Amino acid sequence: MLHIYKGTYENGQVILDEKPDIKSKSKVIVTFLEGTNLEKEESIGKRILGGFAGNIKVPNDFDEPIEDLKDYMH
C-alpha cells in the first residue's frame, strides 16, 4: 500500500510534517521537489489581514429588496 507524507530535507535529514502510521520496517522512496518555494508553501493556509482590501466592492443598493422576491417580502 502507498502512503504519502510531506516533509522537508535539511542537513542530511528528512523531517516529516506528521508521524507516519506505519508499524513495521518499510522501504521508502524519497522524491525531491526542486524549484519549490518553501516559504510560499509554509504560508499556505495562513490568513493575511486586509489581503482583499480594495478588491471587493459592495453596490450602493446592496440592502435594497430584490425585484424578483418582492412577492415574498413582508
Backbone torsions as a table, in degrees:
resi	resn	phi	psi	omega
1	MET	NA	145.6	-177.9
2	LEU	-99.3	129.7	175.5
3	HIS	-122.3	138.5	-179.2
4	ILE	-119.6	129.6	178.6
5	TYR	-132.6	138.0	177.8
6	LYS	-90.0	153.4	178.2
7	GLY	-169.4	-169.8	-178.1
8	THR	-134.8	139.8	175.5
9	TYR	-99.5	126.3	179.4
10	GLU	-154.0	132.5	177.5
11	ASN	53.5	42.7	176.4
12	GLY	79.8	7.1	-179.6
13	GLN	-126.9	147.1	172.3
14	VAL	-100.9	120.1	179.8
15	ILE	-108.0	114.0	-177.7
16	LEU	-81.4	147.7	179.0
17	ASP	-72.8	-23.1	178.6
18	GLU	-145.3	158.4	-178.8
19	LYS	-80.1	124.6	179.6
20	PRO	-66.1	146.5	178.0
21	ASP	-94.1	57.7	-178.3
22	ILE	-114.7	125.6	-174.6
23	LYS	-93.7	-22.4	-175.5
24	SER	-122.6	169.6	178.1
25	LYS	-60.0	132.7	-176.0
26	SER	-137.9	148.8	172.4
27	LYS	-79.6	150.6	179.9
28	VAL	-132.2	158.2	171.2
29	ILE	-123.3	127.5	179.8
30	VAL	-108.3	126.8	178.6
31	THR	-114.6	125.3	178.7
32	PHE	-93.0	127.5	-179.6
33	LEU	-96.5	90.9	-178.5
34	GLU	-73.5	149.7	176.2
35	GLY	80.6	5.2	178.0
36	THR	-85.7	148.8	179.6
37	ASN	-98.3	102.3	-176.6
38	LEU	-61.2	-38.3	-179.9
39	GLU	-62.7	-39.4	179.3
40	LYS	-67.2	-43.2	179.5
41	GLU	-62.9	-39.6	-178.8
42	GLU	-68.8	-25.1	-178.7
43	SER	-85.9	-8.5	179.1
44	ILE	-63.9	132.1	179.6
45	GLY	95.0	-15.4	177.4
46	LYS	-86.1	135.3	-179.6
47	ARG	-86.6	138.6	177.0
48	ILE	-109.1	116.0	-179.4
49	LEU	-62.9	131.9	179.4
50	GLY	77.0	14.1	-177.0
51	GLY	-62.1	-27.5	-179.5
52	PHE	-105.5	12.1	-178.5
53	ALA	-55.9	129.1	179.1
54	GLY	83.5	-6.2	-178.6
55	ASN	-99.1	-18.3	-178.0
56	ILE	-111.0	126.9	-179.4
57	LYS	-121.0	133.1	178.7
58	VAL	-104.5	124.6	-179.5
59	PRO	-65.0	153.3	-178.9
60	ASN	-61.1	-30.5	-178.1
61	ASP	-95.4	26.1	-176.6
62	PHE	-57.0	-39.9	-177.3
63	ASP	-86.1	-3.2	-179.4
64	GLU	-73.6	147.7	178.0
65	PRO	-60.9	146.6	177.9
66	ILE	-80.3	129.5	-175.6
67	GLU	-53.3	-43.0	-177.4
68	ASP	-68.2	-18.8	-176.5
69	LEU	-105.5	7.4	-177.2
70	LYS	-57.3	-34.7	-179.3
71	ASP	-66.5	-24.6	-177.3
72	TYR	-94.4	-13.2	-177.8
73	MET	-84.5	142.0	178.3
74	HIS	-110.0	NA	NA
